[in-house]
């Protein structure tokens, strides 16, 4: 975000996908399992059949921001989830209280 701000003349008004790109793909099930491991307990998960219009696969294409400001992901998905989990635990966020 700081790099985008420094280049505001080129980034203003443009949407950018943020994520780890193809090297850091993870399924929702995998992410939930990692969070459960960090949290030390599992939560019930209800699986339903795929619905028409459900997005079955998504990978953030971060090339646009990378080409514009020289940004690239530096944290892998495991570390990113771990950092986010601990940040949420330390914050006063209502979301953190729910987990």
N, C-alpha and C positions, 0 to 999 in steps of 0.2 A: 504494500500500500504506500509505503514511503517513496519507493521508486516511482510509482505511478503519479504521486503528488509532485515529485520533482519534475516530471515530464507532463504536467497538466495541460500544456498547450497541445500535446499529441494524444492524451488519454481522455480528456474531458468528453463526456457524453457517449463514450464507447463501452459496450458490455464486454466483459472478459470472463472466461471460465477459469476457475481456480481449483486446483487439485494436484494430485501427484502424477497425473498422466499415465500412460500405459504401463510404466514400470511399477506402479503402485496400485494396481487394481485390487479390489477386495469386494467380496460379496457381502450383502447385508447380514447373512447368517454368520460369516466369519467375523465381522465387526462386532456383532452382538456377543459372540463367544469370547472375544478378547475383552470386551467390557465386563462381562460376567466374571472372567478370571481376575481382572483387576479389582472388581468389587467384592469378590469372595462369595458370591451367591448367584444362582441363576433365577431367572424370571420365566414364568410360563409364556410360551410363544405359540400362537395359534396360526397354523398354516392353512391357507385356502387355495383353491385352484386359481391358476393364472386367469386374469380377466382380460377381455378385449380392451386394448389400449394400454395395458400395463407395460411399463418399460422394463424389458428383461435384461438389458445390458447397457451400461453407461460408463464412459471414460472421459474425464475432462480433457479437452484439447487446449493446452495452455500455451500453444505456440504463438498466438497473437500477442499476448502480453510479453512473452519472452523475446520476441523479435522487436517489440517496441521499446522496452526498457531494460532488456538484458536479464530478466528474472528467470529463475528455474527452481524447481522444488529441491530442497536440501534435506528434508526430513522424510524418512520412509513412513509408510502407513502405520506400522506398529508403534513407532515412537510418537507419531502425531496423535494417535488415539490415546496413548498413555499420557501425553502432555495435556490434551484436552480434558481427559478424565480428572486428572489432578487439579487442573485449573478450575474446573467446575466444582470440585469438592471444596476448594479453598474460597470460592466466591459466595456471595449471598444470593445467588441466582435461585429462583423457585424451581428451575429445572434440576439443579444440583440437589435440592432438598428432596425431590421426587425419587432420585436414585439412591 
